[in-house]
């Protein structure tokens, strides 16, 4: 079985698609896929499908959805493996589990590559770090579960994945900045800062990329626009860290052009408290 959740939901067995069309069975399959090999309690599935006010028939209806998913599994697995669908979509005391290897789900491949990228980053191997992060981010085909109507449980999972994706993008850009790819990053960072207009980390990276490309005025303008937006929208100043980065650019701080410290970090982190 191969399952993809980093984009539209896709699940195949022996090349045959098993994703149902109905909204609630899609939610069940998504939640089980995000926790392969682990029991998802009945009450968690019911909360996802109906929130805090499930109908009286909720447990029976949930069992019907599970049977529908098993039928699709059985059809895809073929007649030569009778009963195998029950061995994949397993009933356990108090819940259900999808008995598949974690690596068959794209989110687990993604998280493994991100962990490898972070380790390489901490070790100062920027080429390898950037490569791991690029491979991880390449698994995304759009927003997580973009074609699934998410309830309260899946909503938290989707938010977690999107935050992880953004963090991976930031760390990959950090590695690329340390590799001197500042000019190549300007276009990407321009798009990212427009998409996340209050994100201080991305704006700081855009400032550094522009500054190192000989565009000090443009770098300072990024700070000005960020500050204006934060004050207008939230009534707050940029963080002390961002303000110190801004002052360093005004003072042409040589630390902006070198990587300092025994364990190499992002240029942005040089101006942490």
Backbone as CSV, one residue per row, in Angstrom:
resi,resn,N_x,N_y,N_z,CA_x,CA_y,CA_z,C_x,C_y,C_z
1,UNK,0.834,-1.197,0.000,0.000,0.000,0.000,0.869,1.247,0.000
2,UNK,0.464,2.222,-0.779,1.121,3.520,-0.784,0.066,4.585,-0.535
3,UNK,0.365,5.474,0.424,-0.604,6.499,0.809,0.069,7.860,0.751
4,UNK,-0.624,8.814,0.173,-0.133,10.189,0.100,-1.150,11.115,0.762
5,UNK,-0.643,11.929,1.689,-1.501,12.930,2.344,-0.949,14.337,2.157
6,UNK,0.280,14.454,1.635,0.908,15.763,1.451,0.468,16.359,0.111
7,UNK,-0.779,16.763,0.095,-1.441,17.224,-1.121,-2.832,16.630,-1.110
8,UNK,-3.329,16.206,-2.252,-4.612,15.504,-2.276,-4.419,14.095,-1.713
9,UNK,-5.486,13.555,-1.114,-5.426,12.213,-0.541,-5.369,11.178,-1.649
10,UNK,-4.401,10.274,-1.554,-4.273,9.196,-2.526,-3.826,7.940,-1.788
11,UNK,-4.473,6.828,-2.075,-4.078,5.550,-1.477,-4.288,4.462,-2.511
12,UNK,-3.254,3.651,-2.709,-3.316,2.594,-3.716,-2.825,1.280,-3.131
13,UNK,-3.459,0.210,-3.570,-3.028,-1.150,-3.241,-2.889,-1.905,-4.550
14,UNK,-1.694,-2.399,-4.812,-1.419,-3.097,-6.081,-1.813,-2.256,-7.285
15,UNK,-1.622,-0.954,-7.166,-1.934,-0.047,-8.260,-3.383,0.354,-8.347
16,UNK,-4.228,-0.198,-7.489,-5.651,0.143,-7.512,-5.998,1.159,-6.440
17,UNK,-6.712,2.208,-6.821,-7.067,3.265,-5.874,-8.122,2.766,-4.898
18,UNK,-7.977,3.133,-3.627,-8.946,2.710,-2.609,-9.581,3.908,-1.904
19,UNK,-9.296,5.120,-2.346,-9.847,6.301,-1.686,-11.332,6.412,-2.016
20,UNK,-12.190,6.460,-1.005,-13.633,6.580,-1.265,-14.007,7.990,-1.712
21,UNK,-15.166,8.108,-2.295,-15.649,9.421,-2.725,-16.357,10.175,-1.609
22,UNK,-17.018,9.454,-0.731,-17.786,10.087,0.337,-16.857,10.778,1.341
23,UNK,-17.334,11.893,1.879,-16.483,12.747,2.712,-16.036,12.066,4.004
24,UNK,-16.947,11.455,4.744,-16.594,10.920,6.054,-15.645,9.710,5.977
25,UNK,-15.871,8.751,5.071,-14.869,7.689,4.925,-13.479,8.221,4.531
26,UNK,-13.436,9.308,3.780,-12.154,9.921,3.431,-11.466,10.453,4.688
27,UNK,-12.264,11.036,5.595,-11.699,11.526,6.852,-11.132,10.373,7.677
28,UNK,-11.865,9.273,7.738,-11.400,8.108,8.499,-10.085,7.582,7.926
29,UNK,-10.047,7.395,6.616,-8.826,6.889,5.977,-7.659,7.836,6.223
30,UNK,-7.895,9.136,6.155,-6.824,10.120,6.381,-6.272,10.020,7.790
31,UNK,-7.163,9.918,8.763,-6.722,9.870,10.158,-5.968,8.581,10.452
32,UNK,-6.459,7.461,9.930,-5.759,6.192,10.114,-4.395,6.214,9.425
33,UNK,-4.328,6.845,8.252,-3.068,6.901,7.503,-2.016,7.739,8.222
34,UNK,-2.446,8.754,8.941,-1.502,9.595,9.671,-0.948,8.898,10.909
35,UNK,-1.567,7.774,11.297,-1.111,7.039,12.480,-0.964,5.555,12.154
36,UNK,-0.158,5.203,11.166,-0.048,3.796,10.755,0.501,2.928,11.884
37,UNK,-0.119,1.759,12.044,0.332,0.837,13.079,-0.090,1.227,14.479
38,UNK,-0.860,2.299,14.605,-1.320,2.737,15.934,-2.843,2.743,15.970
39,UNK,-3.385,2.339,17.115,-4.839,2.318,17.263,-5.360,3.747,17.360
40,UNK,-6.341,4.052,16.516,-7.056,5.319,16.611,-8.355,5.023,17.359
41,UNK,-8.526,5.588,18.562,-9.716,5.255,19.350,-11.012,5.649,18.641
42,UNK,-12.054,4.901,18.943,-13.371,5.182,18.375,-13.804,6.603,18.698
43,UNK,-13.567,7.046,19.938,-14.025,8.388,20.303,-13.285,9.470,19.506
44,UNK,-12.028,9.209,19.131,-11.287,10.163,18.304,-11.881,10.230,16.903
45,UNK,-12.194,9.073,16.342,-12.809,9.041,15.013,-14.179,9.719,15.031
46,UNK,-14.936,9.479,16.092,-16.259,10.104,16.186,-16.146,11.614,16.345
47,UNK,-15.158,12.060,17.112,-14.948,13.510,17.251,-14.597,14.134,15.911
48,UNK,-13.753,13.443,15.133,-13.373,13.960,13.824,-14.588,14.078,12.903
49,UNK,-15.468,13.081,12.951,-16.602,13.049,12.027,-17.753,13.958,12.450
50,UNK,-17.996,14.044,13.770,-19.200,14.752,14.216,-18.934,15.810,15.294
51,UNK,-17.677,16.055,15.636,-17.388,17.053,16.657,-17.817,16.587,18.039
52,UNK,-18.293,17.497,18.848,-18.639,17.183,20.237,-20.076,16.705,20.402
53,UNK,-20.834,16.661,19.314,-22.239,16.253,19.406,-22.551,15.172,18.366
54,UNK,-21.995,13.957,18.567,-22.280,12.882,17.606,-23.728,12.432,17.728
55,UNK,-24.314,11.965,16.635,-25.688,11.442,16.696,-25.722,10.119,17.466
56,UNK,-26.907,9.704,17.869,-27.048,8.451,18.622,-26.559,7.254,17.809
57,UNK,-26.692,7.359,16.515,-26.288,6.248,15.631,-24.814,6.305,15.233
58,UNK,-24.014,7.182,15.870,-22.638,7.435,15.417,-21.789,6.172,15.395
59,UNK,-21.846,5.360,16.442,-20.995,4.167,16.502,-21.344,3.176,15.388
60,UNK,-22.647,2.989,15.167,-23.076,2.085,14.100,-22.684,2.633,12.730
61,UNK,-22.854,3.928,12.553,-22.487,4.548,11.275,-20.987,4.440,11.035
62,UNK,-20.194,4.627,12.089,-18.739,4.490,11.967,-18.382,3.070,11.525
63,UNK,-19.015,2.072,12.095,-18.751,0.692,11.703,-19.086,0.468,10.228
64,UNK,-20.153,1.103,9.766,-20.528,1.002,8.347,-19.433,1.593,7.460
65,UNK,-18.895,2.748,7.852,-17.815,3.361,7.075,-16.577,2.468,7.042
66,UNK,-16.259,1.833,8.168,-15.109,0.925,8.222,-15.330,-0.251,7.271
67,UNK,-16.536,-0.800,7.259,-16.849,-1.903,6.341,-16.700,-1.469,4.886
68,UNK,-17.131,-0.248,4.587,-16.991,0.267,3.218,-15.517,0.355,2.821
69,UNK,-14.691,0.850,3.740,-13.254,0.948,3.455,-12.648,-0.442,3.272
70,UNK,-13.078,-1.404,4.083,-12.560,-2.770,3.957,-12.945,-3.377,2.609
71,UNK,-14.155,-3.097,2.161,-14.573,-3.621,0.854,-13.686,-3.084,-0.265
72,UNK,-13.370,-1.801,-0.194,-12.494,-1.216,-1.212,-11.104,-1.835,-1.127
73,UNK,-10.635,-2.051,0.086,-9.339,-2.713,0.273,-9.365,-4.119,-0.319
74,UNK,-10.418,-4.872,0.012,-10.521,-6.247,-0.471,-10.574,-6.330,-1.981
75,UNK,-11.296,-5.408,-2.605,-11.374,-5.382,-4.070,-9.995,-5.136,-4.677
76,UNK,-9.255,-4.178,-4.105,-7.932,-3.853,-4.634,-6.933,-4.981,-4.390
77,UNK,-7.083,-5.693,-3.274,-6.132,-6.769,-2.947,-6.397,-8.021,-3.760
78,UNK,-7.650,-8.177,-4.231,-7.965,-9.298,-5.109,-8.513,-10.498,-4.360
79,UNK,-9.114,-11.442,-5.104,-9.781,-12.599,-4.493,-8.820,-13.651,-3.942
80,UNK,-7.545,-13.553,-4.283,-6.601,-14.591,-3.867,-6.163,-14.434,-2.414
81,UNK,-6.560,-13.337,-1.779,-6.165,-13.117,-0.381,-7.416,-12.852,0.460
82,UNK,-8.263,-13.867,0.621,-9.511,-13.665,1.371,-9.233,-13.284,2.821
83,UNK,-10.004,-12.325,3.298,-9.859,-11.895,4.680,-8.710,-10.959,4.933
84,UNK,-7.870,-10.704,3.896,-6.677,-9.882,4.119,-7.021,-8.440,4.450
85,UNK,-8.162,-7.961,3.955,-8.544,-6.582,4.245,-8.678,-6.356,5.737
86,UNK,-9.166,-7.385,6.463,-9.294,-7.263,7.917,-7.930,-7.241,8.604
87,UNK,-6.924,-7.794,7.920,-5.574,-7.786,8.482,-4.858,-6.460,8.229
88,UNK,-5.412,-5.661,7.332,-4.833,-4.346,7.040,-5.582,-3.260,7.808
89,UNK,-6.898,-3.258,7.697,-7.727,-2.339,8.475,-8.275,-3.148,9.645
90,UNK,-7.573,-3.049,10.767,-7.758,-3.990,11.878,-8.637,-3.376,12.962
91,UNK,-9.542,-4.211,13.482,-10.335,-3.811,14.645,-9.567,-4.176,15.910
92,UNK,-9.424,-3.231,16.788,-8.801,-3.452,18.088,-9.771,-3.001,19.173
93,UNK,-9.515,-3.436,20.392,-10.376,-3.026,21.494,-10.384,-1.500,21.602
94,UNK,-11.536,-0.917,21.380,-11.674,0.531,21.527,-11.298,1.342,20.314
95,UNK,-10.937,0.690,19.198,-10.560,1.496,18.039,-10.185,0.672,16.824
96,UNK,-9.536,1.333,15.874,-9.116,0.709,14.626,-7.694,1.145,14.303
97,UNK,-6.992,0.314,13.528,-5.658,0.712,13.076,-5.424,0.244,11.661
98,UNK,-4.573,0.994,10.973,-4.154,0.640,9.623,-2.798,-0.043,9.745
99,UNK,-2.777,-1.342,9.488,-1.565,-2.140,9.692,-0.694,-2.085,8.439
100,UNK,0.001,-0.974,8.279,0.918,-0.803,7.149,2.229,-0.235,7.686
101,UNK,3.356,-0.466,6.998,4.617,0.121,7.447,4.556,1.644,7.381
102,UNK,5.100,2.350,8.364,5.065,3.817,8.331,5.632,4.405,7.041
103,UNK,6.663,3.749,6.486,7.304,4.299,5.282,6.407,4.224,4.054
104,UNK,5.271,3.544,4.141,4.348,3.515,3.010,3.502,4.785,2.933
105,UNK,3.601,5.638,3.964,2.867,6.901,3.992,3.852,8.039,3.742
106,UNK,3.537,8.923,2.804,4.507,9.954,2.397,4.914,10.883,3.544
107,UNK,4.021,11.111,4.511,4.363,12.027,5.596,5.511,11.476,6.436
108,UNK,5.621,10.156,6.545,6.716,9.576,7.312,8.026,9.621,6.533
109,UNK,7.955,9.489,5.226,9.152,9.698,4.411,9.620,11.151,4.557
110,UNK,8.657,12.065,4.513,8.969,13.492,4.664,9.644,13.770,6.008
111,UNK,9.075,13.261,7.089,9.619,13.550,8.418,10.997,12.926,8.610
112,UNK,11.241,11.772,7.997,12.571,11.164,8.082,13.610,12.030,7.373
113,UNK,13.264,12.531,6.191,14.189,13.383,5.442,14.439,14.707,6.167
114,UNK,13.393,15.258,6.791,13.563,16.496,7.560,14.517,16.265,8.731
115,UNK,14.362,15.129,9.421,15.260,14.820,10.546,16.699,14.692,10.063
116,UNK,16.888,14.051,8.908,18.240,13.928,8.339,18.791,15.310,7.990
117,UNK,17.929,16.162,7.438,18.360,17.512,7.080,18.780,18.316,8.290
118,UNK,18.029,18.181,9.395,18.375,18.915,10.613,19.695,18.434,11.198
119,UNK,19.905,17.122,11.178,21.181,16.576,11.680,22.355,17.091,10.853
120,UNK,22.214,17.061,9.539,23.282,17.555,8.667,23.516,19.045,8.902
121,UNK,22.446,19.792,9.125,22.564,21.233,9.380,23.360,21.485,10.656
122,UNK,23.022,20.751,11.716,23.729,20.921,12.986,25.197,20.522,12.860
123,UNK,25.479,19.572,11.979,26.868,19.133,11.770,27.636,20.067,10.837
124,UNK,26.935,21.064,10.278,27.594,22.008,9.388,27.745,21.527,7.959
125,UNK,27.069,20.430,7.604,27.144,19.923,6.227,25.999,20.555,5.434
126,UNK,26.238,21.749,4.933,25.165,22.528,4.310,24.676,21.927,3.006
127,UNK,25.580,21.378,2.202,25.161,20.761,0.939,24.199,19.613,1.195
128,UNK,24.576,18.736,2.120,23.727,17.588,2.418,22.426,18.025,3.068
129,UNK,22.513,18.997,3.965,21.315,19.499,4.626,20.331,20.058,3.611
130,UNK,20.803,20.909,2.725,19.936,21.490,1.705,19.313,20.412,0.841
131,UNK,20.098,19.382,0.502,19.594,18.297,-0.348,18.485,17.519,0.358
132,UNK,18.690,17.182,1.639,17.663,16.457,2.390,16.373,17.260,2.459
133,UNK,16.496,18.548,2.772,15.304,19.383,2.874,14.591,19.507,1.524
134,UNK,15.351,19.632,0.444,14.726,19.726,-0.882,13.960,18.440,-1.219
135,UNK,14.564,17.311,-0.884,13.888,16.044,-1.152,12.622,15.908,-0.312
136,UNK,12.702,16.351,0.939,11.527,16.297,1.816,10.409,17.188,1.273
137,UNK,10.760,18.401,0.922,9.756,19.351,0.431,9.216,18.934,-0.935
138,UNK,10.011,18.190,-1.693,9.564,17.716,-2.998,8.439,16.692,-2.912
139,UNK,8.198,16.123,-1.720,7.112,15.168,-1.548,5.752,15.858,-1.464
140,UNK,5.776,17.172,-1.215,4.517,17.909,-1.122,3.969,18.194,-2.520
141,UNK,2.656,17.928,-2.693,1.995,18.158,-3.979,0.902,19.224,-3.849
142,UNK,0.943,19.962,-2.753,-0.063,20.973,-2.443,-0.298,20.976,-0.950
143,UNK,-1.246,21.766,-0.444,-1.558,21.749,0.985,-1.965,20.349,1.446
144,UNK,-1.606,19.979,2.662,-1.915,18.645,3.171,-3.417,18.385,3.153
145,UNK,-3.800,17.192,2.645,-5.200,16.760,2.591,-6.107,17.839,1.996
146,UNK,-5.648,18.418,0.909,-6.338,19.565,0.318,-7.750,19.217,-0.156
147,UNK,-7.994,17.956,-0.485,-9.317,17.574,-0.991,-10.131,16.774,0.024
148,UNK,-9.751,16.885,1.304,-10.480,16.204,2.370,-11.148,17.253,3.254
149,UNK,-12.423,17.050,3.542,-13.117,17.943,4.467,-12.691,17.572,5.885
150,UNK,-11.897,18.420,6.515,-11.300,18.045,7.800,-12.186,18.476,8.959
151,UNK,-12.231,17.621,9.979,-12.900,17.936,11.229,-11.890,18.428,12.247
152,UNK,-12.262,18.502,13.524,-11.379,19.090,14.538,-10.075,18.345,14.764
153,UNK,-10.067,17.028,14.582,-8.838,16.256,14.807,-7.886,16.417,13.628
154,UNK,-8.398,16.221,12.422,-7.553,16.375,11.238,-7.085,17.817,11.057
155,UNK,-7.891,18.768,11.494,-7.493,20.166,11.370,-6.185,20.428,12.122
156,UNK,-6.060,19.849,13.318,-4.829,19.999,14.101,-3.661,19.344,13.373
157,UNK,-3.893,18.154,12.805,-2.830,17.454,12.070,-2.375,18.268,10.861
158,UNK,-3.323,18.838,10.140,-2.985,19.638,8.959,-2.188,20.869,9.365
159,UNK,-2.594,21.541,10.427,-1.847,22.712,10.912,-0.433,22.318,11.307
160,UNK,-0.293,21.172,11.987,1.038,20.708,12.395,1.928,20.463,11.176
161,UNK,1.359,19.829,10.166,2.138,19.532,8.963,2.531,20.809,8.222
162,UNK,1.615,21.768,8.151,1.931,23.016,7.457,3.013,23.796,8.201
163,UNK,2.977,23.765,9.528,4.031,24.420,10.311,5.370,23.721,10.098
164,UNK,5.335,22.402,10.042,6.560,21.641,9.786,7.118,21.969,8.408
165,UNK,6.234,22.067,7.430,6.675,22.400,6.067,7.339,23.767,6.036
166,UNK,6.734,24.738,6.699,7.304,26.084,6.723,8.660,26.081,7.423
167,UNK,8.765,25.317,8.525,10.046,25.211,9.218,11.121,24.577,8.357
168,UNK,10.737,23.575,7.570,11.696,22.926,6.672,12.158,23.887,5.580
169,UNK,11.234,24.703,5.076,11.601,25.706,4.073,12.610,26.689,4.668
170,UNK,12.323,27.172,5.874,13.233,28.123,6.530,14.619,27.530,6.711
171,UNK,14.682,26.284,7.204,15.986,25.680,7.479,16.731,25.396,6.187
172,UNK,16.005,25.016,5.123,16.667,24.813,3.830,17.246,26.122,3.313
173,UNK,16.511,27.209,3.489,17.019,28.514,3.071,18.235,28.903,3.907
174,UNK,18.200,28.593,5.213,19.377,28.831,6.054,20.609,28.146,5.469
175,UNK,20.435,26.849,5.108,21.567,26.100,4.549,22.033,26.729,3.242
176,UNK,21.090,27.160,2.407,21.457,27.772,1.135,22.151,29.122,1.339
177,UNK,21.719,29.872,2.338,22.407,31.137,2.643,23.844,30.865,3.083
178,UNK,24.041,29.825,3.874,25.396,29.498,4.322,26.264,29.002,3.155
179,UNK,25.609,28.531,2.102,26.338,28.094,0.914,26.588,29.239,-0.064
180,UNK,26.146,30.440,0.296,26.382,31.599,-0.568,25.431,31.718,-1.732
181,UNK,24.249,31.122,-1.617,23.286,31.156,-2.721,22.289,32.309,-2.564
182,UNK,22.747,33.409,-1.976,21.833,34.500,-1.632,21.103,35.067,-2.855
183,UNK,21.804,35.259,-3.947,21.147,35.854,-5.127,20.056,34.948,-5.679
184,UNK,20.307,33.624,-5.627,19.331,32.674,-6.159,18.078,32.603,-5.294
185,UNK,18.183,33.033,-4.037,17.069,32.909,-3.103,16.108,34.094,-3.132
186,UNK,16.529,35.197,-3.758,15.747,36.437,-3.655,14.331,36.258,-4.208
187,UNK,14.201,35.636,-5.358,12.880,35.463,-5.964,11.981,34.623,-5.068
188,UNK,12.505,33.510,-4.566,11.715,32.636,-3.695,11.294,33.362,-2.423
189,UNK,12.233,34.103,-1.828,11.925,34.809,-0.586,10.945,35.959,-0.816
190,UNK,10.999,36.568,-1.968,10.011,37.605,-2.295,8.608,37.019,-2.295
191,UNK,8.467,35.843,-2.879,7.157,35.171,-2.889,6.739,34.753,-1.485
192,UNK,7.678,34.197,-0.713,7.348,33.713,0.630,6.951,34.845,1.566
193,UNK,7.656,35.980,1.488,7.303,37.095,2.376,5.954,37.702,1.998
194,UNK,5.599,37.619,0.720,4.270,38.077,0.315,3.190,37.130,0.829
195,UNK,3.494,35.841,0.844,2.525,34.852,1.307,2.384,34.862,2.831
196,UNK,3.489,35.150,3.520,3.491,35.188,4.993,3.952,36.575,5.440
197,UNK,3.080,37.563,5.336,3.501,38.958,5.528,3.906,39.331,6.940
198,UNK,3.646,38.485,7.927,4.034,38.789,9.308,5.113,37.833,9.832
199,UNK,5.685,37.032,8.951,6.658,36.021,9.373,8.051,36.652,9.471
200,UNK,8.521,36.832,10.685,9.782,37.553,10.882,10.985,36.776,10.366
201,UNK,10.974,35.457,10.524,12.116,34.671,10.069,12.341,34.777,8.574
202,UNK,11.270,34.638,7.799,11.385,34.720,6.344,11.805,36.122,5.905
203,UNK,11.262,37.145,6.571,11.663,38.515,6.233,13.133,38.743,6.562
204,UNK,13.592,38.169,7.670,15.010,38.304,8.015,15.891,37.634,6.976
205,UNK,15.473,36.457,6.509,16.237,35.774,5.476,16.247,36.579,4.177
206,UNK,15.112,37.192,3.848,15.069,38.041,2.655,16.013,39.229,2.806
207,UNK,16.053,39.816,3.997,16.973,40.931,4.248,18.418,40.502,4.039
208,UNK,18.767,39.329,4.589,20.148,38.832,4.467,20.489,38.538,3.014
209,UNK,19.573,37.892,2.288,19.834,37.559,0.880,20.060,38.827,0.061
210,UNK,19.234,39.829,0.274,19.388,41.090,-0.454,20.666,41.809,-0.058
211,UNK,20.928,41.858,1.226,22.133,42.547,1.714,23.387,41.918,1.117
212,UNK,23.448,40.597,1.129,24.636,39.911,0.610,24.723,39.986,-0.913
213,UNK,23.630,40.373,-1.547,23.647,40.555,-3.002,23.965,41.999,-3.370
214,UNK,24.391,42.775,-2.394,24.744,44.170,-2.647,23.552,45.095,-2.729
215,UNK,22.421,44.681,-2.174,21.195,45.484,-2.257,20.761,45.898,-0.854
216,UNK,21.611,46.697,-0.205,21.359,47.098,1.170,20.042,47.874,1.295
217,UNK,19.784,48.791,0.368,18.567,49.596,0.438,17.319,48.719,0.357
218,UNK,17.349,47.730,-0.533,16.204,46.825,-0.654,16.031,45.994,0.616
219,UNK,17.156,45.587,1.220,17.086,44.824,2.467,16.445,45.653,3.574
220,UNK,16.840,46.914,3.669,16.272,47.802,4.687,14.798,48.078,4.414
221,UNK,14.423,48.082,3.155,13.014,48.312,2.809,12.154,47.124,3.223
222,UNK,12.705,45.919,3.162,11.978,44.743,3.644,11.658,44.907,5.125
223,UNK,12.649,45.383,5.890,12.421,45.626,7.321,11.347,46.688,7.523
224,UNK,11.421,47.762,6.753,10.454,48.851,6.909,9.034,48.351,6.671
225,UNK,8.860,47.558,5.618,7.521,47.065,5.296,7.027,46.086,6.363
226,UNK,7.913,45.229,6.859,7.537,44.309,7.927,7.117,45.086,9.175
227,UNK,7.908,46.077,9.554,7.601,46.865,10.756,6.258,47.572,10.619
228,UNK,6.025,48.168,9.463,4.759,48.861,9.233,3.582,47.902,9.348
229,UNK,3.745,46.716,8.788,2.653,45.749,8.807,2.381,45.261,10.231
230,UNK,3.428,44.979,10.986,3.243,44.500,12.354,2.581,45.568,13.228
231,UNK,3.003,46.815,13.054,2.408,47.900,13.847,0.947,48.117,13.453
232,UNK,0.683,48.143,12.143,-0.688,48.394,11.670,-1.634,47.247,12.026
233,UNK,-1.155,46.005,11.859,-2.043,44.854,12.027,-2.136,44.375,13.467
234,UNK,-1.012,44.417,14.190,-0.973,43.828,15.524,-0.645,44.818,16.632
235,UNK,-0.197,45.999,16.247,0.168,46.984,17.256,1.446,46.656,17.984
236,UNK,2.366,45.912,17.352,3.634,45.536,17.986,4.799,45.889,17.073
237,UNK,5.961,46.072,17.686,7.204,46.275,16.949,7.784,44.914,16.572
238,UNK,8.672,44.868,15.588,9.390,43.615,15.326,10.145,43.166,16.571
239,UNK,10.470,41.890,16.629,11.170,41.341,17.792,12.548,41.982,17.939
240,UNK,13.104,41.971,19.159,14.465,42.506,19.355,15.479,41.874,18.412
241,UNK,15.305,40.594,18.110,16.232,39.904,17.219,16.224,40.527,15.819
242,UNK,15.035,40.796,15.304,14.934,41.411,13.967,15.466,42.837,14.005
243,UNK,15.192,43.537,15.085,15.685,44.908,15.180,17.211,44.931,15.235
244,UNK,17.804,43.951,15.930,19.274,43.896,15.966,19.850,43.581,14.583
245,UNK,19.161,42.728,13.829,19.605,42.444,12.458,19.551,43.719,11.616
246,UNK,18.492,44.479,11.776,18.348,45.745,11.055,19.478,46.707,11.408
247,UNK,19.776,46.821,12.696,20.865,47.707,13.127,22.209,47.227,12.597
248,UNK,22.397,45.918,12.540,23.652,45.376,12.013,23.835,45.750,10.552
249,UNK,22.749,45.781,9.809,22.841,46.166,8.392,23.150,47.650,8.257
250,UNK,22.556,48.463,9.106,22.859,49.891,9.079,24.328,50.142,9.417
251,UNK,24.871,49.309,10.329,26.261,49.477,10.765,27.244,48.695,9.909
252,UNK,26.730,47.978,8.878,27.567,47.126,8.013,28.398,46.175,8.876
253,UNK,27.731,45.464,9.737,28.375,44.509,10.649,29.044,43.396,9.840
254,UNK,30.354,43.156,10.046,31.033,42.097,9.282,30.484,40.704,9.559
255,UNK,29.789,40.510,10.688,29.218,39.190,10.967,28.158,38.793,9.954
256,UNK,27.621,39.782,9.238,26.638,39.462,8.211,27.249,38.735,7.021
257,UNK,28.565,38.837,6.868,29.228,38.240,5.716,29.983,36.971,6.055
258,UNK,30.013,36.592,7.334,30.729,35.386,7.739,29.835,34.567,8.645
259,UNK,30.196,33.320,8.792,29.499,32.443,9.718,30.356,32.332,10.968
260,UNK,29.768,32.628,12.116,30.537,32.697,13.350,30.110,31.609,14.316
261,UNK,30.984,31.307,15.271,30.637,30.400,16.350,31.057,28.978,16.060
262,UNK,31.261,28.179,17.122,31.717,26.800,16.949,30.678,25.904,16.280
263,UNK,29.386,26.144,16.592,28.342,25.395,15.905,27.601,26.370,15.013
264,UNK,27.687,26.160,13.719,27.200,27.155,12.769,25.672,27.214,12.790
265,UNK,25.156,28.408,12.843,23.713,28.617,12.840,23.369,29.590,11.727
266,UNK,22.084,29.928,11.632,21.687,30.881,10.607,22.188,32.276,10.966
267,UNK,22.329,33.117,9.961,22.752,34.496,10.191,21.765,35.211,11.095
268,UNK,20.494,34.907,10.920,19.446,35.496,11.755,19.728,35.219,13.236
269,UNK,20.178,33.983,13.549,20.407,33.586,14.943,21.626,34.282,15.553
270,UNK,22.483,34.871,14.730,23.626,35.614,15.288,23.162,36.776,16.144
271,UNK,21.962,37.249,15.889,21.475,38.431,16.597,20.408,38.072,17.646
272,UNK,20.413,36.782,18.044,19.565,36.395,19.160,20.125,37.001,20.448
273,UNK,19.293,37.081,21.447,19.730,37.689,22.706,20.862,36.885,23.329
